[in-house]
């Protein structure tokens, strides 16, 4: 009887070892495939970067708004074509009164942008209207305009199914003159890349969260000193 129990125990142990060897073999076989897939994704993802931004003052509209004309030069530094490429943009709406400075950000507005193949560069134009009184407050308080920009895109490569890419950027527009025209010297103050899963096309970015993600929360209180 004892001998039979020992034989059963040994057989059970052999079966367990056999299963472990099979599982280990499967893991070892899948590991290179998984690593290879992630490496492929990293190499093939589309990456949209801002090359240059030009801006100039256009005119004051009938609605007491100041119109800013913007020209964006962007490039796909990745290895796959973009899909549903859009740009979201907004100014910060600072209000100055006796209680101090407070912010009530405008909503993001978006503009469709032509999709880019890998290595392709494109220039597109858009304009933004800003309340003329707020425009003057911007210039007086920060010596320029802060513009939040989000580039959002997907990839046409099936390896990125369900993934949405974003490039968040805080731009500073410093006014100047050229050829008797009011232009702006534009520089990128902060920038951050994000990847999101299963994002709906109707999902609009949150202005306040974007400011925090860019480590620019002090702007919410009118403090521009850290960006001088």
mmCIF file of the C-alpha atoms, coordinates in Angstrom:
data_MODEL
# 
_entry.id   MODEL 
# 
loop_
_atom_site.group_PDB 
_atom_site.id 
_atom_site.type_symbol 
_atom_site.label_atom_id 
_atom_site.label_alt_id 
_atom_site.label_comp_id 
_atom_site.label_asym_id 
_atom_site.label_entity_id 
_atom_site.label_seq_id 
_atom_site.pdbx_PDB_ins_code 
_atom_site.Cartn_x 
_atom_site.Cartn_y 
_atom_site.Cartn_z 
_atom_site.occupancy 
_atom_site.B_iso_or_equiv 
_atom_site.pdbx_formal_charge 
_atom_site.auth_seq_id 
_atom_site.auth_comp_id 
_atom_site.auth_asym_id 
_atom_site.auth_atom_id 
_atom_site.pdbx_PDB_model_num 
ATOM 1   C CA . UNK A 1 1   ? 0.000   0.000  0.000   1.00 0.00 ? 1   UNK A CA 1 
ATOM 2   C CA . UNK A 1 2   ? 2.755   2.439  0.951   1.00 0.00 ? 2   UNK A CA 1 
ATOM 3   C CA . UNK A 1 3   ? 4.581   1.560  -2.253  1.00 0.00 ? 3   UNK A CA 1 
ATOM 4   C CA . UNK A 1 4   ? 1.483   2.410  -4.348  1.00 0.00 ? 4   UNK A CA 1 
ATOM 5   C CA . UNK A 1 5   ? 1.112   5.773  -2.547  1.00 0.00 ? 5   UNK A CA 1 
ATOM 6   C CA . UNK A 1 6   ? 4.735   6.606  -3.271  1.00 0.00 ? 6   UNK A CA 1 
ATOM 7   C CA . UNK A 1 7   ? 4.269   5.686  -6.935  1.00 0.00 ? 7   UNK A CA 1 
ATOM 8   C CA . UNK A 1 8   ? 1.142   7.875  -7.201  1.00 0.00 ? 8   UNK A CA 1 
ATOM 9   C CA . UNK A 1 9   ? 2.940   10.752 -5.472  1.00 0.00 ? 9   UNK A CA 1 
ATOM 10  C CA . UNK A 1 10  ? 5.911   10.424 -7.819  1.00 0.00 ? 10  UNK A CA 1 
ATOM 11  C CA . UNK A 1 11  ? 3.606   10.275 -10.843 1.00 0.00 ? 11  UNK A CA 1 
ATOM 12  C CA . UNK A 1 12  ? 1.736   13.369 -9.629  1.00 0.00 ? 12  UNK A CA 1 
ATOM 13  C CA . UNK A 1 13  ? 5.027   15.183 -9.125  1.00 0.00 ? 13  UNK A CA 1 
ATOM 14  C CA . UNK A 1 14  ? 6.171   14.237 -12.630 1.00 0.00 ? 14  UNK A CA 1 
ATOM 15  C CA . UNK A 1 15  ? 2.898   15.502 -14.092 1.00 0.00 ? 15  UNK A CA 1 
ATOM 16  C CA . UNK A 1 16  ? 3.281   18.826 -12.224 1.00 0.00 ? 16  UNK A CA 1 
ATOM 17  C CA . UNK A 1 17  ? 6.846   19.184 -13.432 1.00 0.00 ? 17  UNK A CA 1 
ATOM 18  C CA . UNK A 1 18  ? 5.703   18.406 -16.962 1.00 0.00 ? 18  UNK A CA 1 
ATOM 19  C CA . UNK A 1 19  ? 3.009   21.076 -16.807 1.00 0.00 ? 19  UNK A CA 1 
ATOM 20  C CA . UNK A 1 20  ? 5.490   23.603 -15.407 1.00 0.00 ? 20  UNK A CA 1 
ATOM 21  C CA . UNK A 1 21  ? 7.891   22.843 -18.234 1.00 0.00 ? 21  UNK A CA 1 
ATOM 22  C CA . UNK A 1 22  ? 5.106   23.334 -20.787 1.00 0.00 ? 22  UNK A CA 1 
ATOM 23  C CA . UNK A 1 23  ? 4.056   26.643 -19.205 1.00 0.00 ? 23  UNK A CA 1 
ATOM 24  C CA . UNK A 1 24  ? 7.655   27.806 -19.031 1.00 0.00 ? 24  UNK A CA 1 
ATOM 25  C CA . UNK A 1 25  ? 8.083   26.891 -22.687 1.00 0.00 ? 25  UNK A CA 1 
ATOM 26  C CA . UNK A 1 26  ? 4.968   28.861 -23.639 1.00 0.00 ? 26  UNK A CA 1 
ATOM 27  C CA . UNK A 1 27  ? 6.126   31.891 -21.634 1.00 0.00 ? 27  UNK A CA 1 
ATOM 28  C CA . UNK A 1 28  ? 9.591   31.757 -23.160 1.00 0.00 ? 28  UNK A CA 1 
ATOM 29  C CA . UNK A 1 29  ? 8.056   31.470 -26.620 1.00 0.00 ? 29  UNK A CA 1 
ATOM 30  C CA . UNK A 1 30  ? 5.610   34.358 -26.095 1.00 0.00 ? 30  UNK A CA 1 
ATOM 31  C CA . UNK A 1 31  ? 8.055   36.703 -24.369 1.00 0.00 ? 31  UNK A CA 1 
ATOM 32  C CA . UNK A 1 32  ? 10.078  37.533 -27.505 1.00 0.00 ? 32  UNK A CA 1 
ATOM 33  C CA . UNK A 1 33  ? 6.839   37.985 -29.440 1.00 0.00 ? 33  UNK A CA 1 
ATOM 34  C CA . UNK A 1 34  ? 5.428   40.413 -26.866 1.00 0.00 ? 34  UNK A CA 1 
ATOM 35  C CA . UNK A 1 35  ? 8.714   42.327 -26.614 1.00 0.00 ? 35  UNK A CA 1 
ATOM 36  C CA . UNK A 1 36  ? 8.943   42.415 -30.388 1.00 0.00 ? 36  UNK A CA 1 
ATOM 37  C CA . UNK A 1 37  ? 5.381   43.740 -30.690 1.00 0.00 ? 37  UNK A CA 1 
ATOM 38  C CA . UNK A 1 38  ? 6.023   46.562 -28.223 1.00 0.00 ? 38  UNK A CA 1 
ATOM 39  C CA . UNK A 1 39  ? 9.308   47.398 -29.932 1.00 0.00 ? 39  UNK A CA 1 
ATOM 40  C CA . UNK A 1 40  ? 7.469   47.484 -33.270 1.00 0.00 ? 40  UNK A CA 1 
ATOM 41  C CA . UNK A 1 41  ? 4.816   49.805 -31.815 1.00 0.00 ? 41  UNK A CA 1 
ATOM 42  C CA . UNK A 1 42  ? 7.449   52.132 -30.390 1.00 0.00 ? 42  UNK A CA 1 
ATOM 43  C CA . UNK A 1 43  ? 9.265   52.292 -33.715 1.00 0.00 ? 43  UNK A CA 1 
ATOM 44  C CA . UNK A 1 44  ? 6.174   52.642 -35.918 1.00 0.00 ? 44  UNK A CA 1 
ATOM 45  C CA . UNK A 1 45  ? 4.071   55.111 -33.950 1.00 0.00 ? 45  UNK A CA 1 
ATOM 46  C CA . UNK A 1 46  ? 3.294   58.489 -35.590 1.00 0.00 ? 46  UNK A CA 1 
ATOM 47  C CA . UNK A 1 47  ? 4.819   61.425 -33.718 1.00 0.00 ? 47  UNK A CA 1 
ATOM 48  C CA . UNK A 1 48  ? 3.595   64.932 -34.493 1.00 0.00 ? 48  UNK A CA 1 
ATOM 49  C CA . UNK A 1 49  ? 5.882   67.784 -33.501 1.00 0.00 ? 49  UNK A CA 1 
ATOM 50  C CA . UNK A 1 50  ? 5.527   71.538 -33.757 1.00 0.00 ? 50  UNK A CA 1 
ATOM 51  C CA . UNK A 1 51  ? 8.335   72.867 -35.943 1.00 0.00 ? 51  UNK A CA 1 
ATOM 52  C CA . UNK A 1 52  ? 7.385   76.544 -35.954 1.00 0.00 ? 52  UNK A CA 1 
ATOM 53  C CA . UNK A 1 53  ? 4.465   78.842 -35.214 1.00 0.00 ? 53  UNK A CA 1 
ATOM 54  C CA . UNK A 1 54  ? 3.998   82.268 -36.780 1.00 0.00 ? 54  UNK A CA 1 
ATOM 55  C CA . UNK A 1 55  ? 1.391   84.706 -35.500 1.00 0.00 ? 55  UNK A CA 1 
ATOM 56  C CA . UNK A 1 56  ? 0.308   88.250 -36.227 1.00 0.00 ? 56  UNK A CA 1 
ATOM 57  C CA . UNK A 1 57  ? -2.356  90.694 -35.174 1.00 0.00 ? 57  UNK A CA 1 
ATOM 58  C CA . UNK A 1 58  ? -5.012  91.093 -37.810 1.00 0.00 ? 58  UNK A CA 1 
ATOM 59  C CA . UNK A 1 59  ? -7.644  93.596 -36.739 1.00 0.00 ? 59  UNK A CA 1 
ATOM 60  C CA . UNK A 1 60  ? -10.359 94.350 -34.246 1.00 0.00 ? 60  UNK A CA 1 
ATOM 61  C CA . UNK A 1 61  ? -13.655 92.775 -35.259 1.00 0.00 ? 61  UNK A CA 1 
ATOM 62  C CA . UNK A 1 62  ? -17.116 94.265 -34.921 1.00 0.00 ? 62  UNK A CA 1 
ATOM 63  C CA . UNK A 1 63  ? -17.749 92.120 -31.830 1.00 0.00 ? 63  UNK A CA 1 
ATOM 64  C CA . UNK A 1 64  ? -14.994 93.911 -29.863 1.00 0.00 ? 64  UNK A CA 1 
ATOM 65  C CA . UNK A 1 65  ? -12.653 90.991 -30.461 1.00 0.00 ? 65  UNK A CA 1 
ATOM 66  C CA . UNK A 1 66  ? -9.028  91.017 -31.516 1.00 0.00 ? 66  UNK A CA 1 
ATOM 67  C CA . UNK A 1 67  ? -8.174  88.550 -34.255 1.00 0.00 ? 67  UNK A CA 1 
ATOM 68  C CA . UNK A 1 68  ? -4.876  86.647 -34.135 1.00 0.00 ? 68  UNK A CA 1 
ATOM 69  C CA . UNK A 1 69  ? -3.780  84.852 -37.309 1.00 0.00 ? 69  UNK A CA 1 
ATOM 70  C CA . UNK A 1 70  ? -1.707  81.736 -36.635 1.00 0.00 ? 70  UNK A CA 1 
ATOM 71  C CA . UNK A 1 71  ? 0.371   79.591 -38.963 1.00 0.00 ? 71  UNK A CA 1 
ATOM 72  C CA . UNK A 1 72  ? 1.449   76.172 -37.668 1.00 0.00 ? 72  UNK A CA 1 
ATOM 73  C CA . UNK A 1 73  ? 4.313   74.218 -39.195 1.00 0.00 ? 73  UNK A CA 1 
ATOM 74  C CA . UNK A 1 74  ? 4.075   70.600 -37.969 1.00 0.00 ? 74  UNK A CA 1 
ATOM 75  C CA . UNK A 1 75  ? 5.915   67.413 -38.906 1.00 0.00 ? 75  UNK A CA 1 
ATOM 76  C CA . UNK A 1 76  ? 5.301   63.678 -38.555 1.00 0.00 ? 76  UNK A CA 1 
ATOM 77  C CA . UNK A 1 77  ? 8.561   62.378 -37.086 1.00 0.00 ? 77  UNK A CA 1 
ATOM 78  C CA . UNK A 1 78  ? 7.108   58.871 -36.671 1.00 0.00 ? 78  UNK A CA 1 
ATOM 79  C CA . UNK A 1 79  ? 6.912   55.881 -39.003 1.00 0.00 ? 79  UNK A CA 1 
ATOM 80  C CA . UNK A 1 80  ? 3.206   55.605 -39.766 1.00 0.00 ? 80  UNK A CA 1 
ATOM 81  C CA . UNK A 1 81  ? 0.502   57.846 -41.175 1.00 0.00 ? 81  UNK A CA 1 
ATOM 82  C CA . UNK A 1 82  ? -1.797  59.824 -38.900 1.00 0.00 ? 82  UNK A CA 1 
ATOM 83  C CA . UNK A 1 83  ? -5.557  59.418 -38.866 1.00 0.00 ? 83  UNK A CA 1 
ATOM 84  C CA . UNK A 1 84  ? -8.124  62.004 -37.683 1.00 0.00 ? 84  UNK A CA 1 
ATOM 85  C CA . UNK A 1 85  ? -5.464  64.611 -36.947 1.00 0.00 ? 85  UNK A CA 1 
ATOM 86  C CA . UNK A 1 86  ? -6.931  67.689 -35.215 1.00 0.00 ? 86  UNK A CA 1 
ATOM 87  C CA . UNK A 1 87  ? -5.635  70.645 -33.248 1.00 0.00 ? 87  UNK A CA 1 
ATOM 88  C CA . UNK A 1 88  ? -7.354  72.066 -30.157 1.00 0.00 ? 88  UNK A CA 1 
ATOM 89  C CA . UNK A 1 89  ? -6.484  75.583 -29.052 1.00 0.00 ? 89  UNK A CA 1 
ATOM 90  C CA . UNK A 1 90  ? -7.545  78.155 -26.480 1.00 0.00 ? 90  UNK A CA 1 
ATOM 91  C CA . UNK A 1 91  ? -6.366  81.294 -24.744 1.00 0.00 ? 91  UNK A CA 1 
ATOM 92  C CA . UNK A 1 92  ? -6.614  81.731 -20.979 1.00 0.00 ? 92  UNK A CA 1 
ATOM 93  C CA . UNK A 1 93  ? -9.329  84.188 -19.996 1.00 0.00 ? 93  UNK A CA 1 
ATOM 94  C CA . UNK A 1 94  ? -7.806  86.103 -17.104 1.00 0.00 ? 94  UNK A CA 1 
ATOM 95  C CA . UNK A 1 95  ? -9.939  88.670 -15.293 1.00 0.00 ? 95  UNK A CA 1 
ATOM 96  C CA . UNK A 1 96  ? -8.363  91.373 -13.154 1.00 0.00 ? 96  UNK A CA 1 
ATOM 97  C CA . UNK A 1 97  ? -10.436 93.157 -10.512 1.00 0.00 ? 97  UNK A CA 1 
ATOM 98  C CA . UNK A 1 98  ? -10.110 94.416 -6.926  1.00 0.00 ? 98  UNK A CA 1 
ATOM 99  C CA . UNK A 1 99  ? -10.074 90.867 -5.547  1.00 0.00 ? 99  UNK A CA 1 
ATOM 100 C CA . UNK A 1 100 ? -7.067  89.977 -7.670  1.00 0.00 ? 100 UNK A CA 1 
ATOM 101 C CA . UNK A 1 101 ? -6.603  87.759 -10.703 1.00 0.00 ? 101 UNK A CA 1 
ATOM 102 C CA . UNK A 1 102 ? -8.864  84.853 -11.512 1.00 0.00 ? 102 UNK A CA 1 
ATOM 103 C CA . UNK A 1 103 ? -9.108  82.581 -14.516 1.00 0.00 ? 103 UNK A CA 1 
ATOM 104 C CA . UNK A 1 104 ? -12.172 81.391 -16.400 1.00 0.00 ? 104 UNK A CA 1 
ATOM 105 C CA . UNK A 1 105 ? -10.664 79.538 -19.346 1.00 0.00 ? 105 UNK A CA 1 
ATOM 106 C CA . UNK A 1 106 ? -12.325 79.527 -22.704 1.00 0.00 ? 106 UNK A CA 1 
ATOM 107 C CA . UNK A 1 107 ? -13.282 76.117 -24.040 1.00 0.00 ? 107 UNK A CA 1 
ATOM 108 C CA . UNK A 1 108 ? -10.973 74.402 -26.478 1.00 0.00 ? 108 UNK A CA 1 
ATOM 109 C CA . UNK A 1 109 ? -11.974 74.835 -30.091 1.00 0.00 ? 109 UNK A CA 1 
ATOM 110 C CA . UNK A 1 110 ? -10.730 72.354 -32.649 1.00 0.00 ? 110 UNK A CA 1 
ATOM 111 C CA . UNK A 1 111 ? -9.670  72.482 -36.269 1.00 0.00 ? 111 UNK A CA 1 
ATOM 112 C CA . UNK A 1 112 ? -9.254  69.510 -38.602 1.00 0.00 ? 112 UNK A CA 1 
ATOM 113 C CA . UNK A 1 113 ? -5.743  69.174 -39.984 1.00 0.00 ? 113 UNK A CA 1 
ATOM 114 C CA . UNK A 1 114 ? -4.707  67.201 -43.110 1.00 0.00 ? 114 UNK A CA 1 
ATOM 115 C CA . UNK A 1 115 ? -3.221  63.837 -42.140 1.00 0.00 ? 115 UNK A CA 1 
ATOM 116 C CA . UNK A 1 116 ? 0.523   63.391 -42.472 1.00 0.00 ? 116 UNK A CA 1 
ATOM 117 C CA . UNK A 1 117 ? 2.517   60.433 -43.736 1.00 0.00 ? 117 UNK A CA 1 
ATOM 118 C CA . UNK A 1 118 ? 5.805   59.587 -42.064 1.00 0.00 ? 118 UNK A CA 1 
ATOM 119 C CA . UNK A 1 119 ? 8.449   62.277 -42.535 1.00 0.00 ? 119 UNK A CA 1 
ATOM 120 C CA . UNK A 1 120 ? 5.941   64.716 -44.034 1.00 0.00 ? 120 UNK A CA 1 
ATOM 121 C CA . UNK A 1 121 ? 5.793   68.369 -42.981 1.00 0.00 ? 121 UNK A CA 1 
ATOM 122 C CA . UNK A 1 122 ? 2.774   70.617 -43.421 1.00 0.00 ? 122 UNK A CA 1 
ATOM 123 C CA . UNK A 1 123 ? 1.824   74.233 -42.768 1.00 0.00 ? 123 UNK A CA 1 
ATOM 124 C CA . UNK A 1 124 ? -1.766  75.165 -41.995 1.00 0.00 ? 124 UNK A CA 1 
ATOM 125 C CA . UNK A 1 125 ? -3.398  78.377 -40.877 1.00 0.00 ? 125 UNK A CA 1 
ATOM 126 C CA . UNK A 1 126 ? -6.125  79.250 -38.415 1.00 0.00 ? 126 UNK A CA 1 
ATOM 127 C CA . UNK A 1 127 ? -7.294  82.339 -36.607 1.00 0.00 ? 127 UNK A CA 1 
ATOM 128 C CA . UNK A 1 128 ? -8.505  82.931 -33.080 1.00 0.00 ? 128 UNK A CA 1 
ATOM 129 C CA . UNK A 1 129 ? -10.578 85.832 -31.771 1.00 0.00 ? 129 UNK A CA 1 
ATOM 130 C CA . UNK A 1 130 ? -10.013 87.106 -28.265 1.00 0.00 ? 130 UNK A CA 1 
ATOM 131 C CA . UNK A 1 131 ? -11.954 89.806 -26.429 1.00 0.00 ? 131 UNK A CA 1 
ATOM 132 C CA . UNK A 1 132 ? -10.097 93.081 -26.954 1.00 0.00 ? 132 UNK A CA 1 
ATOM 133 C CA . UNK A 1 133 ? -10.268 94.060 -23.270 1.00 0.00 ? 133 UNK A CA 1 
ATOM 134 C CA . UNK A 1 134 ? -8.892  90.659 -22.252 1.00 0.00 ? 134 UNK A CA 1 
ATOM 135 C CA . UNK A 1 135 ? -6.217  91.053 -24.930 1.00 0.00 ? 135 UNK A CA 1 
ATOM 136 C CA . UNK A 1 136 ? -5.048  94.327 -23.327 1.00 0.00 ? 136 UNK A CA 1 
ATOM 137 C CA . UNK A 1 137 ? -5.071  92.730 -19.862 1.00 0.00 ? 137 UNK A CA 1 
ATOM 138 C CA . UNK A 1 138 ? -2.904  89.894 -21.189 1.00 0.00 ? 138 UNK A CA 1 
ATOM 139 C CA . UNK A 1 139 ? -0.367  92.316 -22.592 1.00 0.00 ? 139 UNK A CA 1 
ATOM 140 C CA . UNK A 1 140 ? -0.315  94.437 -19.438 1.00 0.00 ? 140 UNK A CA 1 
ATOM 141 C CA . UNK A 1 141 ? -0.079  91.525 -17.009 1.00 0.00 ? 141 UNK A CA 1 
ATOM 142 C CA . UNK A 1 142 ? 2.074   88.946 -18.818 1.00 0.00 ? 142 UNK A CA 1 
ATOM 143 C CA . UNK A 1 143 ? 3.691   91.015 -21.574 1.00 0.00 ? 143 UNK A CA 1 
ATOM 144 C CA . UNK A 1 144 ? 2.171   88.627 -24.081 1.00 0.00 ? 144 UNK A CA 1 
ATOM 145 C CA . UNK A 1 145 ? -0.424  85.926 -24.735 1.00 0.00 ? 145 UNK A CA 1 
ATOM 146 C CA . UNK A 1 146 ? -0.477  82.342 -23.463 1.00 0.00 ? 146 UNK A CA 1 
ATOM 147 C CA . UNK A 1 147 ? -2.031  79.851 -25.862 1.00 0.00 ? 147 UNK A CA 1 
ATOM 148 C CA . UNK A 1 148 ? -2.796  76.224 -25.042 1.00 0.00 ? 148 UNK A CA 1 
ATOM 149 C CA . UNK A 1 149 ? -2.523  73.821 -27.970 1.00 0.00 ? 149 UNK A CA 1 
ATOM 150 C CA . UNK A 1 150 ? -3.282  70.102 -28.189 1.00 0.00 ? 150 UNK A CA 1 
ATOM 151 C CA . UNK A 1 151 ? -2.513  68.083 -31.290 1.00 0.00 ? 151 UNK A CA 1 
ATOM 152 C CA . UNK A 1 152 ? -4.518  64.836 -31.275 1.00 0.00 ? 152 UNK A CA 1 
ATOM 153 C CA . UNK A 1 153 ? -4.189  61.973 -33.734 1.00 0.00 ? 153 UNK A CA 1 
ATOM 154 C CA . UNK A 1 154 ? -4.463  58.237 -34.299 1.00 0.00 ? 154 UNK A CA 1 
ATOM 155 C CA . UNK A 1 155 ? -2.450  55.893 -36.514 1.00 0.00 ? 155 UNK A CA 1 
ATOM 156 C CA . UNK A 1 156 ? -3.574  54.044 -39.636 1.00 0.00 ? 156 UNK A CA 1 
ATOM 157 C CA . UNK A 1 157 ? -1.448  51.080 -38.467 1.00 0.00 ? 157 UNK A CA 1 
ATOM 158 C CA . UNK A 1 158 ? -3.649  48.327 -36.971 1.00 0.00 ? 158 UNK A CA 1 
ATOM 159 C CA . UNK A 1 159 ? -0.999  47.776 -34.281 1.00 0.00 ? 159 UNK A CA 1 
ATOM 160 C CA . UNK A 1 160 ? -2.286  50.979 -32.627 1.00 0.00 ? 160 UNK A CA 1 
ATOM 161 C CA . UNK A 1 161 ? -5.962  50.040 -32.648 1.00 0.00 ? 161 UNK A CA 1 
ATOM 162 C CA . UNK A 1 162 ? -7.755  51.850 -29.817 1.00 0.00 ? 162 UNK A CA 1 
ATOM 163 C CA . UNK A 1 163 ? -4.898  54.250 -29.079 1.00 0.00 ? 163 UNK A CA 1 
ATOM 164 C CA . UNK A 1 164 ? -4.996  58.029 -29.379 1.00 0.00 ? 164 UNK A CA 1 
ATOM 165 C CA . UNK A 1 165 ? -1.879  60.198 -29.220 1.00 0.00 ? 165 UNK A CA 1 
ATOM 166 C CA . UNK A 1 166 ? -1.681  63.794 -28.016 1.00 0.00 ? 166 UNK A CA 1 
ATOM 167 C CA . UNK A 1 167 ? 0.952   66.519 -27.958 1.00 0.00 ? 167 UNK A CA 1 
ATOM 168 C CA . UNK A 1 168 ? 0.118   69.171 -25.340 1.00 0.00 ? 168 UNK A CA 1 
ATOM 169 C CA . UNK A 1 169 ? 1.936   72.480 -25.653 1.00 0.00 ? 169 UNK A CA 1 
ATOM 170 C CA . UNK A 1 170 ? 1.828   75.833 -23.873 1.00 0.00 ? 170 UNK A CA 1 
ATOM 171 C CA . UNK A 1 171 ? 2.846   78.623 -26.250 1.00 0.00 ? 171 UNK A CA 1 
ATOM 172 C CA . UNK A 1 172 ? 3.805   82.187 -25.387 1.00 0.00 ? 172 UNK A CA 1 
ATOM 173 C CA . UNK A 1 173 ? 3.141   84.926 -27.949 1.00 0.00 ? 173 UNK A CA 1 
ATOM 174 C CA . UNK A 1 174 ? 5.262   88.021 -27.315 1.00 0.00 ? 174 UNK A CA 1 
ATOM 175 C CA . UNK A 1 175 ? 4.177   91.061 -29.366 1.00 0.00 ? 175 UNK A CA 1 
ATOM 176 C CA . UNK A 1 176 ? 6.575   92.887 -31.654 1.00 0.00 ? 176 UNK A CA 1 
ATOM 177 C CA . UNK A 1 177 ? 6.706   94.838 -34.909 1.00 0.00 ? 177 UNK A CA 1 
ATOM 178 C CA . UNK A 1 178 ? 7.930   93.886 -38.387 1.00 0.00 ? 178 UNK A CA 1 
ATOM 179 C CA . UNK A 1 179 ? 7.369   95.831 -41.608 1.00 0.00 ? 179 UNK A CA 1 
ATOM 180 C CA . UNK A 1 180 ? 4.944   98.089 -39.726 1.00 0.00 ? 180 UNK A CA 1 
ATOM 181 C CA . UNK A 1 181 ? 2.846   95.058 -38.795 1.00 0.00 ? 181 UNK A CA 1 
ATOM 182 C CA . UNK A 1 182 ? 2.161   93.750 -35.304 1.00 0.00 ? 182 UNK A CA 1 
ATOM 183 C CA . UNK A 1 183 ? 3.568   90.239 -35.131 1.00 0.00 ? 183 UNK A CA 1 
ATOM 184 C CA . UNK A 1 184 ? 4.266   87.807 -32.287 1.00 0.00 ? 184 UNK A CA 1 
ATOM 185 C CA . UNK A 1 185 ? 7.435   85.971 -31.380 1.00 0.00 ? 185 UNK A CA 1 
ATOM 186 C CA . UNK A 1 186 ? 6.126   82.480 -30.527 1.00 0.00 ? 186 UNK A CA 1 
ATOM 187 C CA . UNK A 1 187 ? 7.971   80.011 -28.304 1.00 0.00 ? 187 UNK A CA 1 
ATOM 188 C CA . UNK A 1 188 ? 7.010   76.693 -26.716 1.00 0.00 ? 188 UNK A CA 1 
ATOM 189 C CA . UNK A 1 189 ? 7.101   77.089 -22.923 1.00 0.00 ? 189 UNK A CA 1 
ATOM 190 C CA . UNK A 1 190 ? 6.051   73.590 -21.858 1.00 0.00 ? 190 UNK A CA 1 
ATOM 191 C CA . UNK A 1 191 ? 5.281   70.408 -23.811 1.00 0.00 ? 191 UNK A CA 1 
ATOM 192 C CA . UNK A 1 192 ? 4.056   66.925 -22.950 1.00 0.00 ? 192 UNK A CA 1 
ATOM 193 C CA . UNK A 1 193 ? 3.130   63.799 -24.936 1.00 0.00 ? 193 UNK A CA 1 
ATOM 194 C CA . UNK A 1 194 ? 0.242   61.587 -23.832 1.00 0.00 ? 194 UNK A CA 1 
ATOM 195 C CA . UNK A 1 195 ? -1.234  58.293 -25.014 1.00 0.00 ? 195 UNK A CA 1 
ATOM 196 C CA . UNK A 1 196 ? -4.883  57.528 -24.288 1.00 0.00 ? 196 UNK A CA 1 
ATOM 197 C CA . UNK A 1 197 ? -6.988  54.411 -24.822 1.00 0.00 ? 197 UNK A CA 1 
ATOM 198 C CA . UNK A 1 198 ? -10.415 54.207 -26.459 1.00 0.00 ? 198 UNK A CA 1 
ATOM 199 C CA . UNK A 1 199 ? -10.888 57.964 -26.590 1.00 0.00 ? 199 UNK A CA 1 
ATOM 200 C CA . UNK A 1 200 ? -14.076 59.073 -28.337 1.00 0.00 ? 200 UNK A CA 1 
ATOM 201 C CA . UNK A 1 201 ? -13.839 61.681 -31.044 1.00 0.00 ? 201 UNK A CA 1 
ATOM 202 C CA . UNK A 1 202 ? -16.360 63.795 -29.142 1.00 0.00 ? 202 UNK A CA 1 
ATOM 203 C CA . UNK A 1 203 ? -14.236 63.820 -25.970 1.00 0.00 ? 203 UNK A CA 1 
ATOM 204 C CA . UNK A 1 204 ? -13.018 67.403 -25.650 1.00 0.00 ? 204 UNK A CA 1 
ATOM 205 C CA . UNK A 1 205 ? -9.814  68.057 -23.635 1.00 0.00 ? 205 UNK A CA 1 
ATOM 206 C CA . UNK A 1 206 ? -10.184 69.710 -20.241 1.00 0.00 ? 206 UNK A CA 1 
ATOM 207 C CA . UNK A 1 207 ? -8.502  73.123 -20.080 1.00 0.00 ? 207 UNK A CA 1 
ATOM 208 C CA . UNK A 1 208 ? -7.782  73.117 -16.347 1.00 0.00 ? 208 UNK A CA 1 
ATOM 209 C CA . UNK A 1 209 ? -6.368  69.584 -16.380 1.00 0.00 ? 209 UNK A CA 1 
ATOM 210 C CA . UNK A 1 210 ? -4.190  70.426 -19.373 1.00 0.00 ? 210 UNK A CA 1 
ATOM 211 C CA . UNK A 1 211 ? -2.712  73.409 -17.509 1.00 0.00 ? 211 UNK A CA 1 
ATOM 212 C CA . UNK A 1 212 ? -1.933  71.181 -14.525 1.00 0.00 ? 212 UNK A CA 1 
ATOM 213 C CA . UNK A 1 213 ? -0.450  68.412 -16.717 1.00 0.00 ? 213 UNK A CA 1 
ATOM 214 C CA . UNK A 1 214 ? 1.909   70.990 -18.207 1.00 0.00 ? 214 UNK A CA 1 
ATOM 215 C CA . UNK A 1 215 ? 3.057   72.033 -14.706 1.00 0.00 ? 215 UNK A CA 1 
ATOM 216 C CA . UNK A 1 216 ? 1.676   75.501 -15.388 1.00 0.00 ? 216 UNK A CA 1 
ATOM 217 C CA . UNK A 1 217 ? -0.867  75.748 -12.561 1.00 0.00 ? 217 UNK A CA 1 
ATOM 218 C CA . UNK A 1 218 ? 0.565   79.084 -11.443 1.00 0.00 ? 218 UNK A CA 1 
ATOM 219 C CA . UNK A 1 219 ? -0.949  80.626 -14.562 1.00 0.00 ? 219 UNK A CA 1 
ATOM 220 C CA . UNK A 1 220 ? -4.378  79.993 -13.055 1.00 0.00 ? 220 UNK A CA 1 
ATOM 221 C CA . UNK A 1 221 ? -3.576  82.705 -10.508 1.00 0.00 ? 221 UNK A CA 1 
ATOM 222 C CA . UNK A 1 222 ? -1.982  85.130 -12.917 1.00 0.00 ? 222 UNK A CA 1 
ATOM 223 C CA . UNK A 1 223 ? 1.566   84.249 -11.823 1.00 0.00 ? 223 UNK A CA 1 
ATOM 224 C CA . UNK A 1 224 ? 3.755   84.301 -14.941 1.00 0.00 ? 224 UNK A CA 1 
ATOM 225 C CA . UNK A 1 225 ? 7.103   84.731 -13.190 1.00 0.00 ? 225 UNK A CA 1 
ATOM 226 C CA . UNK A 1 226 ? 8.269   81.142 -13.671 1.00 0.00 ? 226 UNK A CA 1 
ATOM 227 C CA . UNK A 1 227 ? 8.004   81.498 -17.451 1.00 0.00 ? 227 UNK A CA 1 
ATOM 228 C CA . UNK A 1 228 ? 10.014  84.723 -17.786 1.00 0.00 ? 228 UNK A CA 1 
# 
